Amino acid sequence: MRQVFAIICSFTLEFYFTNYAYRESTSAGKMMMQMVGVCAEFERGMLKERTLKGLQYAREQGRIGVLNRN
């Protein structure tokens, strides 16, 4: 996300959030974008961890990660 955001910003574009009074060109706006990026990165990591643990549990139960529909 940071790379995409950096590329977009290299075109001298400015983001303005209509729901909030943040502009990417201000310090508060930059902080907000970084916080959003950190939260997104955290969520992605948690999703990956849960998925891998679920697949590992399924393998331990003799399944290959799909639902048994008996």
N, CA, C and O atoms as a GROMACS GRO file, in nm:
protein
  280
    1MET      N    1   0.082  -0.118   0.000
    1MET     CA    2   0.000   0.000   0.000
    1MET      C    3   0.087   0.125   0.000
    1MET      O    4   0.057   0.223  -0.068
    2ARG      N    5   0.195   0.120   0.077
    2ARG     CA    6   0.283   0.236   0.081
    2ARG      C    7   0.346   0.264  -0.054
    2ARG      O    8   0.362   0.379  -0.093
    3GLN      N    9   0.381   0.156  -0.126
    3GLN     CA   10   0.442   0.175  -0.257
    3GLN      C   11   0.344   0.237  -0.354
    3GLN      O   12   0.378   0.328  -0.429
    4VAL      N   13   0.221   0.188  -0.353
    4VAL     CA   14   0.118   0.244  -0.441
    4VAL      C   15   0.093   0.389  -0.406
    4VAL      O   16   0.083   0.474  -0.494
    5PHE      N   17   0.083   0.417  -0.278
    5PHE     CA   18   0.059   0.553  -0.233
    5PHE      C   19   0.174   0.645  -0.273
    5PHE      O   20   0.152   0.758  -0.314
    6ALA      N   21   0.298   0.596  -0.262
    6ALA     CA   22   0.414   0.675  -0.300
    6ALA      C   23   0.413   0.705  -0.451
    6ALA      O   24   0.446   0.815  -0.493
    7ILE      N   25   0.375   0.605  -0.530
    7ILE     CA   26   0.367   0.626  -0.675
    7ILE      C   27   0.261   0.730  -0.708
    7ILE      O   28   0.284   0.819  -0.790
    8ILE      N   29   0.147   0.719  -0.645
    8ILE     CA   30   0.040   0.815  -0.670
    8ILE      C   31   0.083   0.956  -0.629
    8ILE      O   32   0.058   1.053  -0.701
    9CYS      N   33   0.149   0.965  -0.515
    9CYS     CA   34   0.194   1.096  -0.467
    9CYS      C   35   0.304   1.155  -0.555
    9CYS      O   36   0.322   1.276  -0.558
   10SER      N   37   0.377   1.071  -0.624
   10SER     CA   38   0.483   1.121  -0.711
   10SER      C   39   0.427   1.200  -0.829
   10SER      O   40   0.499   1.276  -0.894
   11PHE      N   41   0.299   1.183  -0.856
   11PHE     CA   42   0.234   1.260  -0.963
   11PHE      C   43   0.181   1.392  -0.912
   11PHE      O   44   0.103   1.459  -0.980
   12THR      N   45   0.223   1.431  -0.794
   12THR     CA   46   0.182   1.554  -0.726
   12THR      C   47   0.030   1.564  -0.713
   12THR      O   48  -0.028   1.671  -0.728
   13LEU      N   49  -0.032   1.452  -0.685
   13LEU     CA   50  -0.174   1.451  -0.656
   13LEU      C   51  -0.193   1.472  -0.507
   13LEU      O   52  -0.105   1.442  -0.427
   14GLU      N   53  -0.307   1.524  -0.471
   14GLU     CA   54  -0.337   1.543  -0.330
   14GLU      C   55  -0.466   1.470  -0.298
   14GLU      O   56  -0.564   1.481  -0.370
   15PHE      N   57  -0.464   1.395  -0.189
   15PHE     CA   58  -0.582   1.324  -0.146
   15PHE      C   59  -0.658   1.410  -0.046
   15PHE      O   60  -0.598   1.474   0.040
   16TYR      N   61  -0.788   1.410  -0.060
   16TYR     CA   62  -0.873   1.478   0.037
   16TYR      C   63  -0.984   1.382   0.073
   16TYR      O   64  -1.059   1.337  -0.014
   17PHE      N   65  -0.996   1.351   0.199
   17PHE     CA   66  -1.098   1.259   0.246
   17PHE      C   67  -1.226   1.337   0.270
   17PHE      O   68  -1.230   1.427   0.354
   18THR      N   69  -1.330   1.303   0.197
   18THR     CA   70  -1.453   1.381   0.207
   18THR      C   71  -1.525   1.358   0.339
   18THR      O   72  -1.595   1.448   0.387
   19ASN      N   73  -1.510   1.242   0.398
   19ASN     CA   74  -1.577   1.214   0.526
   19ASN      C   75  -1.505   1.278   0.644
   19ASN      O   76  -1.565   1.301   0.749
   20TYR      N   77  -1.377   1.307   0.627
   20TYR     CA   78  -1.296   1.361   0.735
   20TYR      C   79  -1.220   1.482   0.682
   20TYR      O   80  -1.203   1.498   0.561
   21ALA      N   81  -1.176   1.565   0.770
   21ALA     CA   82  -1.105   1.685   0.729
   21ALA      C   83  -0.954   1.659   0.723
   21ALA      O   84  -0.876   1.731   0.786
   22TYR      N   85  -0.913   1.557   0.649
   22TYR     CA   86  -0.771   1.526   0.637
   22TYR      C   87  -0.727   1.547   0.493
   22TYR      O   88  -0.794   1.504   0.400
   23ARG      N   89  -0.617   1.611   0.477
   23ARG     CA   90  -0.553   1.623   0.346
   23ARG      C   91  -0.418   1.553   0.357
   23ARG      O   92  -0.349   1.563   0.458
   24GLU      N   93  -0.382   1.482   0.253
   24GLU     CA   94  -0.258   1.406   0.255
   24GLU      C   95  -0.137   1.498   0.262
   24GLU      O   96  -0.030   1.455   0.304
   25SER      N   97  -0.152   1.622   0.222
   25SER     CA   98  -0.038   1.715   0.221
   25SER      C   99  -0.008   1.770   0.360
   25SER      O  100   0.096   1.833   0.378
   26THR      N  101  -0.095   1.750   0.457
   26THR     CA  102  -0.071   1.799   0.592
   26THR      C  103  -0.008   1.689   0.678
   26THR      O  104  -0.014   1.571   0.644
   27SER      N  105   0.049   1.727   0.787
   27SER     CA  106   0.109   1.629   0.879
   27SER      C  107   0.005   1.534   0.934
   27SER      O  108   0.029   1.413   0.944
   28ALA      N  109  -0.112   1.587   0.970
   28ALA     CA  110  -0.219   1.502   1.022
   28ALA      C  111  -0.268   1.404   0.916
   28ALA      O  112  -0.298   1.289   0.946
   29GLY      N  113  -0.277   1.450   0.793
   29GLY     CA  114  -0.320   1.363   0.684
   29GLY      C  115  -0.221   1.252   0.657
   29GLY      O  116  -0.261   1.138   0.633
   30LYS      N  117  -0.093   1.285   0.659
   30LYS     CA  118   0.011   1.183   0.639
   30LYS      C  119   0.007   1.080   0.752
   30LYS      O  120   0.020   0.960   0.727
   31MET      N  121  -0.012   1.128   0.875
   31MET     CA  122  -0.020   1.037   0.988
   31MET      C  123  -0.140   0.944   0.973
   31MET      O  124  -0.131   0.824   0.999
   32MET      N  125  -0.253   1.001   0.932
   32MET     CA  126  -0.374   0.921   0.916
   32MET      C  127  -0.355   0.813   0.810
   32MET      O  128  -0.396   0.698   0.830
   33MET      N  129  -0.293   0.846   0.699
   33MET     CA  130  -0.269   0.748   0.594
   33MET      C  131  -0.176   0.637   0.643
   33MET      O  132  -0.197   0.520   0.610
   34GLN      N  133  -0.076   0.672   0.720
   34GLN     CA  134   0.014   0.569   0.774
   34GLN      C  135  -0.058   0.480   0.873
   34GLN      O  136  -0.034   0.359   0.876
   35MET      N  137  -0.146   0.537   0.954
   35MET     CA  138  -0.221   0.456   1.049
   35MET      C  139  -0.316   0.360   0.976
   35MET      O  140  -0.332   0.245   1.017
   36VAL      N  141  -0.379   0.408   0.870
   36VAL     CA  142  -0.466   0.322   0.790
   36VAL      C  143  -0.384   0.208   0.730
   36VAL      O  144  -0.428   0.093   0.729
   37GLY      N  145  -0.266   0.241   0.678
   37GLY     CA  146  -0.179   0.139   0.621
   37GLY      C  147  -0.134   0.036   0.722
   37GLY      O  148  -0.130  -0.083   0.692
   38VAL      N  149  -0.101   0.081   0.842
   38VAL     CA  150  -0.058  -0.009   0.948
   38VAL      C  151  -0.172  -0.103   0.987
   38VAL      O  152  -0.151  -0.223   1.005
   39CYS      N  153  -0.292  -0.049   1.000
   39CYS     CA  154  -0.408  -0.133   1.035
   39CYS      C  155  -0.436  -0.235   0.925
   39CYS      O  156  -0.467  -0.350   0.954
   40ALA      N  157  -0.426  -0.193   0.799
   40ALA     CA  158  -0.451  -0.286   0.688
   40ALA      C  159  -0.346  -0.396   0.686
   40ALA      O  160  -0.378  -0.513   0.664
   41GLU      N  161  -0.221  -0.359   0.709
   41GLU     CA  162  -0.113  -0.458   0.711
   41GLU      C  163  -0.132  -0.556   0.826
   41GLU      O  164  -0.108  -0.676   0.810
   42PHE      N  165  -0.173  -0.505   0.942
   42PHE     CA  166  -0.198  -0.591   1.058
   42PHE      C  167  -0.311  -0.689   1.030
   42PHE      O  168  -0.299  -0.809   1.058
   43GLU      N  169  -0.421  -0.640   0.974
   43GLU     CA  170  -0.534  -0.726   0.942
   43GLU      C  171  -0.495  -0.835   0.843
   43GLU      O  172  -0.536  -0.950   0.857
   44ARG      N  173  -0.417  -0.799   0.743
   44ARG     CA  174  -0.374  -0.896   0.643
   44ARG      C  175  -0.288  -1.005   0.709
   44ARG      O  176  -0.303  -1.124   0.679
   45GLY      N  177  -0.200  -0.964   0.798
   45GLY     CA  178  -0.117  -1.060   0.870
   45GLY      C  179  -0.198  -1.153   0.957
   45GLY      O  180  -0.172  -1.273   0.962
   46MET      N  181  -0.298  -1.098   1.027
   46MET     CA  182  -0.383  -1.180   1.113
   46MET      C  183  -0.464  -1.279   1.029
   46MET      O  184  -0.480  -1.394   1.068
   47LEU      N  185  -0.515  -1.236   0.917
   47LEU     CA  186  -0.591  -1.324   0.829
   47LEU      C  187  -0.504  -1.439   0.780
   47LEU      O  188  -0.548  -1.554   0.776
   48LYS      N  189  -0.381  -1.408   0.744
   48LYS     CA  190  -0.289  -1.511   0.697
   48LYS      C  191  -0.260  -1.612   0.808
   48LYS      O  192  -0.261  -1.733   0.785
   49GLU      N  193  -0.234  -1.561   0.930
   49GLU     CA  194  -0.206  -1.651   1.042
   49GLU      C  195  -0.324  -1.743   1.072
   49GLU      O  196  -0.306  -1.863   1.091
   50ARG      N  197  -0.444  -1.686   1.076
   50ARG     CA  198  -0.563  -1.768   1.104
   50ARG      C  199  -0.585  -1.872   0.996
   50ARG      O  200  -0.620  -1.987   1.026
   51THR      N  201  -0.564  -1.834   0.872
   51THR     CA  202  -0.583  -1.928   0.761
   51THR      C  203  -0.484  -2.043   0.771
   51THR      O  204  -0.522  -2.159   0.757
   52LEU      N  205  -0.357  -2.010   0.796
   52LEU     CA  206  -0.255  -2.115   0.806
   52LEU      C  207  -0.281  -2.207   0.925
   52LEU      O  208  -0.264  -2.328   0.915
   53LYS      N  209  -0.323  -2.150   1.038
   53LYS     CA  210  -0.355  -2.234   1.154
   53LYS      C  211  -0.475  -2.324   1.126
   53LYS      O  212  -0.476  -2.440   1.168
   54GLY      N  213  -0.574  -2.272   1.057
   54GLY     CA  214  -0.690  -2.352   1.022
   54GLY      C  215  -0.655  -2.466   0.928
   54GLY      O  216  -0.705  -2.577   0.943
   55LEU      N  217  -0.570  -2.438   0.830
   55LEU     CA  218  -0.526  -2.542   0.738
   55LEU      C  219  -0.443  -2.648   0.810
   55LEU      O  220  -0.456  -2.768   0.784
   56GLN      N  221  -0.357  -2.604   0.902
   56GLN     CA  222  -0.277  -2.698   0.980
   56GLN      C  223  -0.367  -2.786   1.065
   56GLN      O  224  -0.345  -2.907   1.073
   57TYR      N  225  -0.466  -2.729   1.128
   57TYR     CA  226  -0.560  -2.806   1.210
   57TYR      C  227  -0.636  -2.907   1.123
   57TYR      O  228  -0.656  -3.021   1.164
   58ALA      N  229  -0.677  -2.864   1.005
   58ALA     CA  230  -0.749  -2.954   0.915
   58ALA      C  231  -0.661  -3.072   0.875
   58ALA      O  232  -0.708  -3.185   0.869
   59ARG      N  233  -0.534  -3.045   0.846
   59ARG     CA  234  -0.441  -3.154   0.810
   59ARG      C  235  -0.424  -3.251   0.927
   59ARG      O  236  -0.420  -3.372   0.906
   60GLU      N  237  -0.415  -3.199   1.049
   60GLU     CA  238  -0.402  -3.285   1.167
   60GLU      C  239  -0.526  -3.373   1.185
   60GLU      O  240  -0.516  -3.483   1.240
   61GLN      N  241  -0.641  -3.327   1.140
   61GLN     CA  242  -0.765  -3.403   1.150
   61GLN      C  243  -0.784  -3.496   1.031
   61GLN      O  244  -0.885  -3.566   1.022
   62GLY      N  245  -0.686  -3.499   0.940
   62GLY     CA  246  -0.694  -3.587   0.825
   62GLY      C  247  -0.766  -3.527   0.706
   62GLY      O  248  -0.797  -3.598   0.610
   63ARG      N  249  -0.792  -3.399   0.711
   63ARG     CA  250  -0.857  -3.332   0.598
   63ARG      C  251  -0.753  -3.250   0.524
   63ARG      O  252  -0.641  -3.229   0.572
   64ILE      N  253  -0.789  -3.205   0.408
   64ILE     CA  254  -0.694  -3.125   0.329
   64ILE      C  255  -0.736  -2.978   0.321
   64ILE      O  256  -0.694  -2.906   0.230
   65GLY      N  257  -0.818  -2.935   0.415
   65GLY     CA  258  -0.854  -2.795   0.420
   65GLY      C  259  -0.989  -2.763   0.357
   65GLY      O  260  -1.022  -2.646   0.337
   66VAL      N  261  -1.065  -2.864   0.327
   66VAL     CA  262  -1.199  -2.842   0.274
   66VAL      C  263  -1.302  -2.895   0.372
   66VAL      O  264  -1.270  -2.980   0.455
   67LEU      N  265  -1.423  -2.846   0.362
   67LEU     CA  266  -1.527  -2.892   0.453
   67LEU      C  267  -1.570  -3.034   0.419
   67LEU      O  268  -1.586  -3.069   0.302
   68ASN      N  269  -1.589  -3.115   0.520
   68ASN     CA  270  -1.646  -3.249   0.501
   68ASN      C  271  -1.797  -3.235   0.502
   68ASN      O  272  -1.856  -3.198   0.603
   69ARG      N  273  -1.858  -3.264   0.393
   69ARG     CA  274  -2.004  -3.252   0.384
   69ARG      C  275  -2.064  -3.392   0.378
   69ARG      O  276  -2.096  -3.441   0.270
   70ASN      N  277  -2.078  -3.454   0.491
   70ASN     CA  278  -2.134  -3.590   0.499
   70ASN      C  279  -2.284  -3.587   0.505
   70ASN      O  280  -2.348  -3.692   0.512
   0.00000   0.00000   0.00000
